[in-house]
């Protein structure tokens, strides 16, 4: 993929709080630079209106290119391309008016790269649900690191705790985080991707 595209996925809320996609709207990129994305806002607002009429939720997305013909860019690790830029993060806080409510939704970055399972990588960010970037620490991660730093400080002061106890605490924090706080991406047999938050 050598340029950015984007759009909106219309999501229907199912029983139990799950979401299912019902439609995808693509918006023309108004940027001339292939490494940037700004949607055609007339298409953007038309899609949001259609989604509201159907009582569904809009999930905005765009892609990141993996080949721009720049050596320093084209040969990065696959996860690099899922990282949101400063402009992506700023745009993710822009609310839309939905049924007279200002709604801020998380956004997605899709990357086509054979290094991902199934050739597609998905990163979700912001919306006060996800971290601002796939490779950026979230609030829970920051708190976990602060706890670890406090434990290290206490350990150095008291010298009562041995390395195994210290390692156990770190492992417990990491396991709890990954089990309960990290979004889970699971490929389904029909080609869908189930994202659990």
C-alpha positions as a Python dict, from the first residue, in 0.01 Angstrom:
ca = {
    (1, 'X'): (0, 0, 0),
    (2, 'X'): (157, 329, -107),
    (3, 'X'): (-100, 590, 3),
    (4, 'X'): (-348, 652, 281),
    (5, 'X'): (-721, 593, 247),
    (6, 'X'): (-989, 616, 510),
    (7, 'X'): (-1354, 607, 596),
    (8, 'X'): (-1607, 491, 850),
    (9, 'X'): (-1745, 155, 958),
    (10, 'X'): (-2111, 152, 1058),
    (11, 'X'): (-2154, -64, 1370),
    (12, 'X'): (-2476, -213, 1503),
    (13, 'X'): (-2504, -278, 1879),
    (14, 'X'): (-2607, -639, 1946),
    (15, 'X'): (-2749, -795, 2261),
    (16, 'X'): (-2486, -826, 2530),
    (17, 'X'): (-2299, -515, 2411),
    (18, 'X'): (-2117, -667, 2115),
    (19, 'X'): (-2087, -472, 1792),
    (20, 'X'): (-2118, -595, 1433),
    (21, 'X'): (-2021, -402, 1123),
    (22, 'X'): (-2303, -344, 873),
    (23, 'X'): (-2148, -111, 617),
    (24, 'X'): (-1822, 61, 523),
    (25, 'X'): (-1803, 413, 381),
    (26, 'X'): (-1483, 532, 215),
    (27, 'X'): (-1399, 904, 205),
    (28, 'X'): (-1188, 1064, -64),
    (29, 'X'): (-846, 1176, 65),
    (30, 'X'): (-810, 1551, 12),
    (31, 'X'): (-432, 1544, 78),
    (32, 'X'): (-190, 1543, -214),
    (33, 'X'): (84, 1394, 7),
    (34, 'X'): (42, 1014, -2),
    (35, 'X'): (162, 984, 359),
    (36, 'X'): (-121, 1201, 497),
    (37, 'X'): (-496, 1162, 524),
    (38, 'X'): (-773, 1421, 550),
    (39, 'X'): (-1123, 1306, 459),
    (40, 'X'): (-1358, 1483, 222),
    (41, 'X'): (-1586, 1629, 491),
    (42, 'X'): (-1898, 1641, 273),
    (43, 'X'): (-1867, 1260, 233),
    (44, 'X'): (-1779, 1230, 604),
    (45, 'X'): (-2093, 1410, 729),
    (46, 'X'): (-2319, 1234, 477),
    (47, 'X'): (-2200, 895, 609),
    (48, 'X'): (-2249, 1002, 973),
    (49, 'X'): (-2608, 1108, 894),
    (50, 'X'): (-2683, 773, 728),
    (51, 'X'): (-2536, 588, 1025),
    (52, 'X'): (-2745, 790, 1271),
    (53, 'X'): (-3065, 723, 1074),
    (54, 'X'): (-2996, 349, 1115),
    (55, 'X'): (-2934, 391, 1492),
    (56, 'X'): (-2579, 263, 1455),
    (57, 'X'): (-2238, 391, 1567),
    (58, 'X'): (-1960, 532, 1348),
    (59, 'X'): (-1605, 395, 1381),
    (60, 'X'): (-1356, 597, 1180),
    (61, 'X'): (-1047, 444, 1028),
    (62, 'X'): (-763, 514, 793),
    (63, 'X'): (-471, 318, 656),
    (64, 'X'): (-98, 375, 682),
    (65, 'X'): (120, 305, 379),
    (66, 'X'): (412, 67, 412),
    (67, 'X'): (591, 172, 93),
    (68, 'X'): (668, 536, 19),
    (69, 'X'): (999, 484, -160),
    (70, 'X'): (1190, 617, 141),
    (71, 'X'): (1454, 380, 284),
    (72, 'X'): (1413, 507, 641),
    (73, 'X'): (1037, 446, 623),
    (74, 'X'): (982, 143, 401),
    (75, 'X'): (1176, -110, 608),
    (76, 'X'): (1040, -54, 960),
    (77, 'X'): (894, -327, 1183),
    (78, 'X'): (530, -411, 1105),
    (79, 'X'): (402, -259, 1431),
    (80, 'X'): (562, 76, 1343),
    (81, 'X'): (297, 130, 1075),
    (82, 'X'): (16, 85, 1331),
    (83, 'X'): (145, 378, 1538),
    (84, 'X'): (-79, 686, 1534),
    (85, 'X'): (84, 1016, 1444),
    (86, 'X'): (40, 1338, 1643),
    (87, 'X'): (-215, 1451, 1381),
    (88, 'X'): (-404, 1120, 1417),
    (89, 'X'): (-417, 1163, 1794),
    (90, 'X'): (-537, 1523, 1772),
    (91, 'X'): (-810, 1427, 1523),
    (92, 'X'): (-926, 1144, 1750),
    (93, 'X'): (-1046, 1397, 2009),
    (94, 'X'): (-1268, 1581, 1761),
    (95, 'X'): (-1628, 1501, 1863),
    (96, 'X'): (-1917, 1446, 1625),
    (97, 'X'): (-2271, 1551, 1704),
    (98, 'X'): (-2475, 1233, 1737),
    (99, 'X'): (-2843, 1264, 1836),
    (100, 'X'): (-2767, 1595, 2012),
    (101, 'X'): (-2474, 1440, 2204),
    (102, 'X'): (-2106, 1517, 2144),
    (103, 'X'): (-1957, 1175, 2079),
    (104, 'X'): (-1586, 1092, 2079),
    (105, 'X'): (-1520, 748, 1935),
    (106, 'X'): (-1199, 549, 1917),
    (107, 'X'): (-1039, 531, 1575),
    (108, 'X'): (-857, 259, 1386),
    (109, 'X'): (-550, 224, 1171),
    (110, 'X'): (-541, -63, 922),
    (111, 'X'): (-214, -179, 770),
    (112, 'X'): (-173, -439, 498),
    (113, 'X'): (150, -626, 559),
    (114, 'X'): (223, -997, 517),
    (115, 'X'): (407, -997, 851),
    (116, 'X'): (69, -976, 1027),
    (117, 'X'): (-151, -1284, 1066),
    (118, 'X'): (-379, -1288, 762),
    (119, 'X'): (-184, -997, 613),
    (120, 'X'): (-379, -729, 801),
    (121, 'X'): (-282, -533, 1112),
    (122, 'X'): (-536, -335, 1315),
    (123, 'X'): (-455, -74, 1577),
    (124, 'X'): (-721, 113, 1776),
    (125, 'X'): (-656, 432, 1967),
    (126, 'X'): (-817, 703, 2178),
    (127, 'X'): (-1188, 740, 2251),
    (128, 'X'): (-1081, 727, 2619),
    (129, 'X'): (-1083, 347, 2578),
    (130, 'X'): (-755, 276, 2403),
    (131, 'X'): (-410, 432, 2441),
    (132, 'X'): (-337, 723, 2208),
    (133, 'X'): (-112, 500, 2003),
    (134, 'X'): (-57, 129, 1949),
    (135, 'X'): (304, 172, 2066),
    (136, 'X'): (232, 432, 2335),
    (137, 'X'): (169, 346, 2698),
    (138, 'X'): (-188, 358, 2819),
    (139, 'X'): (-297, 486, 3162),
    (140, 'X'): (-297, 134, 3312),
    (141, 'X'): (54, 71, 3179),
    (142, 'X'): (176, 400, 3324),
    (143, 'X'): (24, 317, 3665),
    (144, 'X'): (181, -31, 3650),
    (145, 'X'): (522, 122, 3579),
    (146, 'X'): (477, 369, 3866),
    (147, 'X'): (398, 78, 4100),
    (148, 'X'): (705, -110, 3978),
    (149, 'X'): (919, 201, 4032),
    (150, 'X'): (781, 234, 4386),
    (151, 'X'): (856, -133, 4458),
    (152, 'X'): (1212, -91, 4329),
    (153, 'X'): (1256, 216, 4547),
    (154, 'X'): (1124, 37, 4859),
    (155, 'X'): (1339, -268, 4778),
    (156, 'X'): (1652, -59, 4754),
    (157, 'X'): (1571, 121, 5080),
    (158, 'X'): (1479, -186, 5287),
    (159, 'X'): (1687, -454, 5112),
    (160, 'X'): (1446, -705, 5268),
    (161, 'X'): (1302, -836, 4944),
    (162, 'X'): (1494, -1073, 4726),
    (163, 'X'): (1501, -1071, 4347),
    (164, 'X'): (1248, -1355, 4312),
    (165, 'X'): (981, -1169, 4508),
    (166, 'X'): (1045, -857, 4305),
    (167, 'X'): (1026, -1052, 3976),
    (168, 'X'): (701, -1218, 4089),
    (169, 'X'): (538, -878, 4148),
    (170, 'X'): (643, -753, 3804),
    (171, 'X'): (518, -1070, 3632),
    (172, 'X'): (185, -1048, 3821),
    (173, 'X'): (134, -688, 3708),
    (174, 'X'): (210, -774, 3345),
    (175, 'X'): (-18, -1080, 3348),
    (176, 'X'): (-307, -889, 3507),
    (177, 'X'): (-268, -612, 3252),
    (178, 'X'): (-268, -844, 2951),
    (179, 'X'): (-557, -1054, 3082),
    (180, 'X'): (-788, -770, 3179),
    (181, 'X'): (-686, -443, 3013),
    (182, 'X'): (-523, -505, 2675),
    (183, 'X'): (-769, -523, 2381),
    (184, 'X'): (-780, -872, 2229),
    (185, 'X'): (-790, -925, 1850),
    (186, 'X'): (-919, -1268, 1743),
    (187, 'X'): (-961, -1375, 1378),
    (188, 'X'): (-1290, -1556, 1315),
    (189, 'X'): (-1340, -1848, 1075),
    (190, 'X'): (-1553, -1628, 844),
    (191, 'X'): (-1273, -1371, 809),
    (192, 'X'): (-1411, -1124, 1066),
    (193, 'X'): (-1194, -987, 1346),
    (194, 'X'): (-1346, -991, 1696),
    (195, 'X'): (-1206, -713, 1917),
    (196, 'X'): (-1272, -749, 2289),
    (197, 'X'): (-1212, -454, 2519),
}
